[in-house]
Amino acid sequence: MHIAYIVVTVLAAAAAAGAAAVDVVQPQWLLDNMKNYGVPARVLGALAVLKAIGALGLLVGLAIPPVGLAAAVGLVLYFLGAVVTILRARWYSDIAYPLPYLALAAGSLGLFPAA
């Protein structure tokens, strides 16, 4: 189970880091989506920082488990918030976007006790 935890955690960290990078670049499709969800574009920098800290925390957590646990919980809450935001905006066609990130963070959190 330890190997599964490491693999899922590294994948979750890579996904969160990639999502943070997209927030930094701010492509037009992302700005359009944020407008549709009622989220101001000015918060993208803060959202990028949260995702990057979560990604780094997951990786640090491989050596310092409490940090990884906190990062996994934080990312699960973050991506649950993303799902709620999309649902609240009634933009149902985009609901699939945060789900893989949520699944990876939840997988890391779920495998944590076995590691």
C-alpha positions in Angstrom: 0.0 0.0 0.0 2.9 2.3 0.6 3.8 2.3 -3.1 0.3 3.1 -4.1 0.3 6.1 -1.6 3.5 7.4 -3.1 2.3 7.1 -6.7 -1.1 8.7 -6.0 0.5 11.4 -3.9 3.1 12.3 -6.6 0.4 12.3 -9.2 -1.8 14.6 -7.0 1.1 16.9 -6.5 1.9 17.1 -10.2 -1.8 17.8 -11.0 -2.1 20.5 -8.4 1.1 22.1 -9.6 -0.1 22.0 -13.2 -3.4 23.6 -12.2 -1.4 26.3 -10.3 0.7 27.0 -13.4 -2.5 27.4 -15.5 -3.8 29.9 -12.9 -0.5 31.9 -13.3 -0.6 31.9 -17.1 -4.3 32.9 -17.1 -5.4 31.7 -20.5 -8.5 33.2 -21.9 -10.6 30.1 -21.4 -9.8 30.2 -17.7 -10.7 33.8 -17.5 -14.0 33.1 -19.3 -14.8 30.2 -16.9 -14.1 32.3 -13.8 -16.4 34.9 -15.1 -19.1 32.3 -15.7 -18.7 31.0 -12.1 -18.8 34.5 -10.6 -15.2 34.3 -9.4 -13.2 37.5 -10.0 -10.1 37.1 -12.1 -8.0 39.0 -9.5 -8.2 35.9 -7.1 -6.4 33.6 -9.6 -3.0 34.5 -8.1 -4.2 33.5 -4.6 -5.8 30.3 -6.0 -2.5 29.5 -7.7 -0.6 29.9 -4.5 -3.0 27.6 -2.6 -2.6 24.9 -5.2 1.2 25.3 -5.3 1.4 25.1 -1.5 -0.8 22.0 -1.6 1.4 20.4 -4.2 4.6 21.2 -2.3 3.0 20.0 0.9 2.1 16.6 -0.6 5.7 16.1 -1.7 7.2 17.3 1.7 4.7 15.0 3.3 6.4 11.9 1.8 9.2 12.7 4.4 7.2 14.5 7.0 3.8 12.7 7.2 1.8 15.4 9.1 2.6 18.0 6.4 1.3 15.6 3.7 -1.8 14.9 5.7 -2.5 18.6 6.1 -1.8 19.2 2.4 -4.1 16.4 1.3 -6.9 17.7 3.5 -6.4 21.2 2.1 -6.5 20.1 -1.5 -9.6 18.0 -1.0 -11.3 21.0 0.6 -10.1 23.3 -2.2 -11.3 21.0 -5.0 -14.6 20.4 -3.2 -14.9 24.2 -3.1 -14.4 24.2 -6.8 -17.1 21.7 -7.4 -19.5 23.7 -5.2 -18.6 26.9 -7.0 -19.4 25.3 -10.4 -22.7 23.8 -9.1 -23.7 27.1 -7.5 -23.1 28.9 -10.8 -25.2 26.2 -12.5 -22.5 25.7 -15.1 -23.0 21.9 -15.0 -21.1 21.2 -18.2 -17.8 22.1 -16.4 -18.4 19.9 -13.4 -16.0 17.2 -14.7 -13.0 19.6 -14.7 -12.2 19.6 -10.9 -13.2 16.0 -10.3 -9.8 14.3 -11.4 -8.0 16.7 -9.1 -10.4 16.0 -6.3 -10.0 12.2 -6.9 -6.2 12.4 -6.7 -6.2 14.5 -3.6 -8.8 12.3 -2.0 -6.8 9.2 -3.0 -3.7 10.6 -1.3 -5.8 11.3 1.8 -7.4 7.9 1.7 -4.2 6.0 1.3 -2.4 8.1 4.0 -3.3 5.8 6.9 -1.9 2.8 5.0 1.4 4.5 4.3 
